[in-house]
């Protein structure tokens, strides 16, 4: 039912016994072992095998492998029976073929699991997770062990590819371009008694292949999440230890992404209380000094190198582990630049939280596939100042916890109207706060101010102002909103949206990058307020993630 094709300059009797016995098919296996002392290229031998094979399913394998899976032949036949659209299947391959033709250039795009034995040591090269009995679609597969369905093939092996290198990439890609589906399976395991080094002959064939296909390369297949597979997201931001707007943005987003089944990590200036909250949800947290897979040298711990142990250098960041993510979700310019350098093969989405803070200016990089503007004015800012295409900018508002911020009925009766202002006490908010103090005093109203003091002006401003009350940052902003009649803030900040979800109108101050007031307006609760709910925002952002999956 299957034909095995193998080429070797040595006798294949023992190898034949091994592969037939382990296949579980016994007398249903045709073994075509070709003796080749170097007079024929592998493409010539394999084309002969295709022609001589009596069966439609033909397996090509190196003679220096051990097949570790029992009944592998039955498993292979089941793959083709369940997936008749596939024409080529292998144990390792890639969804990405770069202009160079070097298919392992982007490790994140590789799939499969192959054991290697060399100089008495054995290890497993895990290019991807185990995909069980499934198949992952790829562009090419490696020649160590692969099979074809002759009925589905469109192209033979290209005999202009001489020698014993790059025949597999050429064959797969020619068929892929002709519409043949290529894939990788992981339920058939092989041990390759080699480390597969390249040489001058390999390089010559690579250069020839790249030149031949320069118009078609690079080629990329987007990743499709399998049922039950978690989306791996790394969120990077400047701080994750307090209650500023961007920190709460990350917190609320993370809470919903976890509910949606994502595997989330955060890289930031980490601290409590936020770190404890997300850790209890299973979220992994890392410092900006030691992002996932990296370790900072201190002169004490040592690296393993081919030359032996080498002491780490102080303040030098070393990659110590391959940790791959599906998506980077980045915030703040310096963090974005930092993480893009460390994960150059991972596509990214970048959230921009302000159009008036230099820290929020966008990084322009081909790695960033989408920008998220948290309000329409920021989208205009990105387009007009940085010439970023509108096509890759989406407006997705701040995510707000709808279970905390909601309309409730209160029995409290007050003689004076009360306004709540929430925000970091800094230069951007100084003029707005001063205006609020004066306006509420003139209107015989109360003003509550909540925020971290990053500047010293507030104490002097509210001195002697009996109608003003200051509160330090709090995780229970909703309680204060419910005790007020309306909110106030600069631009379209979190508190305005939180107030809307609680049924409160909000004053929005429009300010420039120096905090000068350009205008102010009392904005009523919008009819489509549900678009700010954290569950709806997270679902929208997850679709953004999936749209850039690679």
C-alpha positions in Angstrom: 0.0 0.0 0.0 3.0 2.3 0.3 6.4 2.5 -1.5 9.6 3.4 0.3 12.3 5.1 -1.8 15.8 5.3 -0.4 19.2 6.1 -1.9 22.6 5.0 -0.4 26.1 4.1 -1.5 26.0 1.2 1.0 23.8 -1.9 1.3 20.3 -1.2 2.7 19.3 -4.7 3.9 19.2 -3.9 7.6 17.6 -0.6 7.0 14.9 -2.2 4.8 14.0 -4.7 7.6 13.7 -1.8 10.2 11.5 0.5 8.2 9.2 -2.3 6.9 8.8 -3.9 10.4 8.1 -0.5 12.1 5.6 0.5 9.4 3.1 -2.2 10.6 2.2 -2.9 7.0 4.6 -5.8 6.4 4.0 -7.4 3.0 2.0 -4.3 1.9 5.3 -2.3 1.6 7.3 -2.0 -1.6 10.9 -1.0 -0.8 12.9 0.6 -3.6 16.5 0.9 -2.4 18.8 2.5 -5.0 22.6 2.1 -4.8 24.2 5.4 -5.8 27.9 5.9 -5.5 27.5 9.6 -6.5 27.0 9.2 -10.2 23.3 10.3 -9.9 21.8 13.3 -8.2 19.1 12.7 -5.7 16.5 14.3 -7.9 17.3 11.7 -10.6 17.1 8.8 -8.1 13.8 10.1 -6.6 12.2 10.6 -10.1 13.2 7.0 -10.8 11.5 6.0 -7.6 8.3 7.9 -8.5 8.2 6.2 -11.9 9.0 2.7 -10.5 6.6 2.9 -7.5 3.6 0.6 -7.8 1.7 2.5 -5.1 0.3 6.0 -5.0 1.7 6.8 -1.5 5.5 7.1 -1.9 7.8 7.7 1.1 11.3 9.2 0.6 13.7 8.9 3.5 17.3 9.3 4.3 19.2 6.0 5.0 20.6 7.4 8.3 17.4 7.6 10.2 15.7 5.4 12.8 11.9 5.5 12.8 10.8 5.5 16.5 7.0 5.3 15.9 5.4 1.8 15.7 2.9 1.3 12.9 4.0 4.5 11.3 2.8 3.3 7.9 -0.7 2.9 9.1 -0.6 6.4 10.6 0.7 7.8 7.3 -2.1 6.2 5.3 -4.7 7.5 7.7 -3.3 11.0 7.2 -3.9 10.8 3.4 -7.3 9.0 3.9 -8.5 11.8 6.2 -6.8 14.6 4.2 -7.0 13.7 0.5 -6.3 17.3 -0.5 -2.6 17.0 0.7 0.0 15.9 -1.8 3.2 16.2 0.3 3.6 15.5 4.0 6.8 15.5 6.2 8.0 15.5 9.7 9.4 19.1 9.6 8.8 22.1 7.5 7.9 25.8 7.5 5.0 28.2 6.7 7.6 30.8 5.6 10.1 30.7 2.7 12.2 33.8 2.6 13.9 35.3 -0.4 17.1 33.5 0.6 15.4 30.1 0.4 16.7 29.2 3.8 13.5 27.7 5.3 14.6 27.8 8.9 15.4 31.5 8.8 12.3 32.3 10.9 12.0 29.7 13.7 8.6 30.9 14.7 7.3 29.7 11.3 8.7 26.2 11.7 6.7 23.1 12.5 7.5 19.5 13.4 9.6 17.4 15.8 12.7 15.5 14.9 15.2 13.8 17.1 18.9 14.0 16.3 21.8 11.8 17.5 25.4 13.1 17.0 28.6 12.1 18.7 26.8 9.9 21.2 24.3 12.6 22.3 20.6 12.5 21.4 18.2 15.4 21.6 14.7 16.4 20.3 14.4 19.4 18.0 10.9 20.7 18.8 10.1 23.1 16.0 6.6 23.4 17.2 4.1 21.9 19.7 2.9 18.4 19.1 -0.2 18.6 16.9 -1.4 15.1 17.7 -3.1 13.4 14.8 -3.5 16.6 12.9 -1.6 18.2 10.0 -0.2 21.8 9.9 -0.2 23.3 6.4 3.3 24.5 5.3 5.1 25.6 2.2 7.9 23.1 2.2 9.0 20.0 4.2 12.5 18.7 5.0 13.9 15.8 3.0 14.9 13.7 6.0 11.5 11.9 5.8 8.6 12.9 3.6 5.8 11.3 1.5 3.7 12.1 -1.5 0.5 11.1 -3.1 1.3 10.6 -6.7 -2.3 11.3 -7.8 -2.1 14.8 -6.3 1.4 15.8 -7.4 1.8 18.3 -10.2 5.6 18.4 -10.5 8.4 15.9 -10.5 11.8 16.5 -8.9 13.8 19.2 -10.8 16.8 17.4 -12.2 18.6 20.6 -12.8 19.2 20.6 -9.0 22.4 18.5 -8.9 23.9 16.6 -6.0 22.2 15.9 -2.7 21.0 19.3 -1.5 18.0 21.6 -1.9 16.1 18.9 -3.9 13.4 18.9 -1.1 12.8 22.6 -1.1 12.8 22.8 -4.9 10.4 19.9 -5.2 8.0 21.2 -2.5 8.0 24.7 -3.7 7.4 23.8 -7.4 4.4 21.7 -6.3 3.2 24.4 -3.9 3.2 27.0 -6.6 1.3 24.6 -8.8 -1.5 24.3 -6.1 -0.4 21.1 -4.3 -1.1 21.3 -0.6 2.0 20.6 1.7 1.9 19.8 5.4 3.7 18.6 8.5 2.6 15.8 10.9 4.1 15.1 14.4 2.7 11.6 15.2 5.5 9.9 13.2 8.8 10.4 14.9 12.2 9.8 13.4 15.7 10.1 14.8 18.2 11.5 12.3 21.8 10.2 12.9 23.1 13.6 11.7 22.9 17.3 12.5 22.3 18.2 8.8 25.1 20.7 8.3 25.2 22.9 5.2 28.2 23.0 2.8 29.4 24.6 -0.4 27.1 22.4 -2.6 24.1 23.3 -0.5 24.9 27.0 -0.7 25.3 26.8 -4.5 21.9 25.1 -4.9 20.4 27.7 -2.5 21.7 30.6 -4.5 20.4 29.0 -7.7 17.0 28.4 -6.2 16.7 31.9 -4.8 17.6 33.4 -8.2 15.1 31.1 -10.0 12.2 32.1 -7.7 13.1 35.7 -6.9 9.8 36.9 -8.3 7.8 34.5 -6.0 9.7 34.8 -2.8 9.2 35.4 0.0 6.0 33.4 0.7 4.2 33.2 3.9 1.2 31.2 5.2 -0.7 32.8 8.1 -1.1 30.7 11.2 -4.6 29.4 11.9 -5.3 28.5 15.5 -6.2 24.9 16.0 -9.1 23.9 18.2 -8.0 24.2 21.8 -4.8 26.0 20.9 -4.1 29.1 22.9 -3.0 32.4 21.4 0.3 33.4 22.9 0.5 37.1 23.5 3.3 39.2 25.1 2.1 42.6 26.2 4.8 45.2 26.8 4.2 48.5 28.6 6.3 51.0 30.5 4.7 50.5 34.0 2.5 47.9 35.5 2.3 48.7 39.1 -0.3 51.4 39.6 -3.5 53.0 38.5 -2.6 55.2 35.6 -4.7 55.0 32.4 -2.3 52.8 30.4 -1.8 50.5 33.3 -5.5 50.0 33.7 -5.8 49.6 30.0 -3.4 46.6 30.2 -5.1 45.2 33.3 -8.6 45.2 31.9 -7.4 43.9 28.5 -5.5 41.0 30.1 -8.4 40.0 32.3 -10.6 39.6 29.3 -7.9 37.9 27.1 -7.5 35.3 29.8 -11.2 34.7 29.8 -11.0 34.3 26.0 -8.4 31.5 26.5 -5.2 33.4 25.6 -1.8 32.6 27.1 -0.7 36.1 28.2 2.6 37.4 29.4 3.4 41.0 30.5 6.8 42.7 30.3 7.0 45.9 32.1 8.2 47.7 35.3 6.4 45.2 37.4 5.0 45.8 40.9 2.0 45.3 43.2 -0.9 45.5 43.4 -1.3 44.8 39.6 1.3 42.0 39.4 -0.5 40.0 42.1 -3.8 40.4 40.4 -2.7 39.0 37.1 -0.5 36.3 38.6 -3.5 34.9 40.3 -5.1 34.6 36.8 -2.1 32.6 35.5 -0.5 35.5 33.7 3.3 35.4 33.6 5.1 38.7 34.4 8.6 39.8 33.4 10.7 42.9 34.0 11.9 45.0 31.1 15.5 44.2 32.2 14.8 40.4 31.7 12.1 39.8 29.1 10.9 36.3 28.4 13.8 34.1 27.3 16.5 36.6 28.3 18.7 37.0 31.3 20.8 40.0 32.4 24.5 39.3 33.0 26.0 40.0 36.4 29.5 38.6 36.1 28.5 35.7 38.4 26.4 33.2 36.4 28.0 31.6 33.3 26.9 30.7 29.8 27.4 27.3 28.2 29.3 27.7 24.9 31.1 25.3 22.6 34.3 26.5 24.3 32.9 25.7 27.8 31.5 27.9 30.5 32.0 31.6 29.9 31.2 34.2 32.7 28.3 36.6 31.8 29.2 40.3 31.5 27.5 42.8 33.7 24.6 44.7 32.3 24.6 42.6 29.1 21.4 40.9 28.1 21.7 37.3 26.9 19.2 35.1 25.1 19.1 31.9 27.2 15.9 30.3 25.9 13.7 30.2 22.8 10.3 31.6 23.9 8.0 32.3 21.0 4.9 34.4 20.9 2.2 34.7 18.3 1.7 38.4 18.8 3.5 41.3 20.6 1.0 43.9 21.8 3.2 46.9 22.6 2.6 50.2 24.4 4.9 53.3 24.8 7.8 54.1 22.4 10.9 53.0 24.4 9.3 49.7 25.4 8.2 49.1 21.8 11.7 49.8 20.5 13.2 47.5 23.1 11.0 44.5 22.5 11.0 44.8 18.7 14.8 44.4 18.9 14.5 41.3 21.0 11.7 39.5 19.1 12.5 40.5 15.4 10.5 37.6 13.9 7.2 38.3 15.8 4.6 40.6 14.3 3.2 43.3 16.5 0.3 45.5 17.3 1.0 48.8 19.0 -1.6 50.8 21.1 -1.2 54.6 21.1 -2.8 56.2 24.2 -2.2 59.9 23.5 -1.5 62.5 20.8 0.0 65.0 23.2 2.7 63.0 25.0 6.1 62.3 23.4 6.3 58.9 25.1 3.3 57.8 23.0 4.7 58.7 19.6 4.6 55.7 17.3 7.5 53.5 16.3 7.6 53.0 12.6 8.6 49.5 11.8 7.5 46.8 9.3 7.1 44.5 12.3 4.2 46.6 13.5 1.2 45.4 11.4 -1.5 47.4 13.1 -1.8 50.5 15.3 -4.6 50.8 17.8 -5.7 54.4 18.5 -7.8 54.6 21.7 -9.8 57.5 20.2 -10.4 59.0 16.7 -8.2 62.1 17.3 -5.2 59.8 17.9 -5.8 58.1 14.5 -5.8 61.5 12.8 -2.5 62.3 14.7 -0.9 59.1 13.4 -2.0 59.8 9.8 -1.2 63.5 9.6 2.0 63.7 11.6 3.6 60.3 10.9 2.1 59.5 7.5 0.9 56.1 8.7 -1.6 54.5 6.4 -5.2 54.6 7.6 -5.5 51.0 6.5 -3.4 49.8 9.4 -4.9 52.0 12.1 -8.1 51.0 13.9 -9.9 52.9 16.6 -10.5 50.7 19.6 -11.5 52.5 22.8 -10.2 51.9 26.3 -11.6 48.7 27.9 -13.7 49.3 30.9 -14.8 46.7 33.5 -18.5 46.7 32.9 -19.1 44.6 36.1 -17.8 47.4 38.2 -18.8 50.5 36.2 -22.6 50.3 35.7 -25.7 52.3 36.5 -26.9 51.9 40.0 -29.6 53.7 42.0 -28.3 55.7 45.0 -30.4 57.1 47.9 -27.9 59.9 48.6 -29.3 63.4 48.4 -27.0 66.4 48.2 -27.6 70.2 48.2 -24.6 70.8 45.9 -23.7 69.2 42.5 -20.5 67.2 42.6 -17.9 66.8 39.9 -15.2 64.0 39.9 -11.8 64.6 38.2 -9.5 61.6 37.9 -6.0 61.7 36.4 -2.3 61.9 37.1 -1.5 65.3 38.6 1.0 66.6 36.0 1.6 69.4 33.6 -1.0 68.2 31.1 -3.8 68.5 33.6 -2.8 71.6 35.5 -4.8 74.2 33.5 -7.9 71.9 33.4 -7.7 71.4 37.2 -7.4 75.1 37.8 -10.4 75.8 35.5 -12.4 73.2 37.3 -11.6 74.6 40.7 -12.7 78.1 39.6 -15.8 76.9 37.7 -17.2 74.7 40.5 -16.6 77.4 43.0 -18.4 80.0 41.0 -21.3 77.6 40.5 -21.4 76.6 44.2 -20.5 73.0 43.4 -18.2 70.4 44.9 -15.1 69.1 43.2 -13.4 65.8 44.0 -9.9 65.2 42.6 -8.2 61.8 42.4 -4.8 61.0 41.1 -1.1 60.4 41.7 0.9 63.6 42.4 3.6 63.8 39.8 3.8 67.5 40.3 3.6 69.8 43.4 1.1 72.4 42.2 -2.1 70.8 43.5 -1.6 71.5 47.3 -1.2 75.2 46.6 -4.1 75.3 44.2 -6.6 73.8 46.6 -5.4 75.5 49.7 -8.3 77.3 51.2 -10.7 75.9 48.6 -13.2 74.3 50.9 -15.3 72.9 48.0 -12.4 70.8 46.8 -11.5 67.4 48.2 -8.4 65.4 47.1 -8.1 61.6 47.1 -5.0 59.5 46.4 -5.1 56.9 43.6 -7.7 54.2 44.4 -8.7 50.8 42.8 -12.3 51.6 43.6 -13.0 54.6 41.3 -16.5 53.3 40.7 -17.5 54.1 44.3 -16.5 57.7 43.8 -18.2 58.0 40.4 -21.5 56.7 42.0 -21.2 59.5 44.6 -20.8 62.2 42.0 -23.2 63.8 39.4 -20.7 64.1 36.6 -17.0 63.5 35.7 -14.3 65.6 34.2 -11.0 64.8 32.4 -8.7 65.8 29.6 -9.3 64.4 26.2 -11.4 61.2 26.1 -9.8 59.5 29.1 -10.9 56.4 31.1 -12.9 58.3 33.8 -15.2 59.9 31.2 -16.0 56.4 29.8 -16.3 54.9 33.3 -18.7 57.6 34.1 -20.7 57.0 30.9 -21.1 53.3 31.8 -22.4 54.5 35.3 -24.9 56.8 33.5 -23.0 60.0 34.3 -22.3 62.8 31.8 -18.7 64.0 31.5 -16.8 67.3 30.9 -14.0 66.7 28.3 -11.2 69.2 28.2 -9.3 69.4 24.9 -5.7 70.3 25.6 -2.5 70.6 23.6 0.9 69.0 24.4 1.6 71.7 26.9 -1.7 71.3 28.7 -3.2 74.6 27.3 -7.0 74.4 27.1 -8.2 74.4 23.5 -11.9 73.9 24.5 -14.2 72.0 26.8 -17.5 70.3 26.4 -20.1 68.5 28.5 -20.7 65.2 26.8 -23.8 63.1 27.4 -23.8 59.3 27.7 -23.6 58.0 24.1 -26.2 55.5 22.8 -23.5 53.0 21.9 -21.8 53.0 25.3 -21.4 49.2 25.2 -18.5 49.5 22.8 -16.4 50.5 25.8 -17.1 47.3 27.7 -13.9 45.4 28.3 -15.3 42.1 26.9 -16.3 43.8 23.6 -13.0 45.6 23.4 -11.0 42.4 24.0 -12.9 40.5 21.4 -12.2 43.3 18.9 -8.5 43.3 19.8 -8.4 39.5 19.5 -9.6 39.8 15.9 -6.8 42.3 15.4 -4.4 39.7 16.6 -5.7 37.0 14.4 -5.6 39.3 11.4 -1.8 39.5 11.7 -1.0 36.0 12.7 2.0 34.6 11.0 
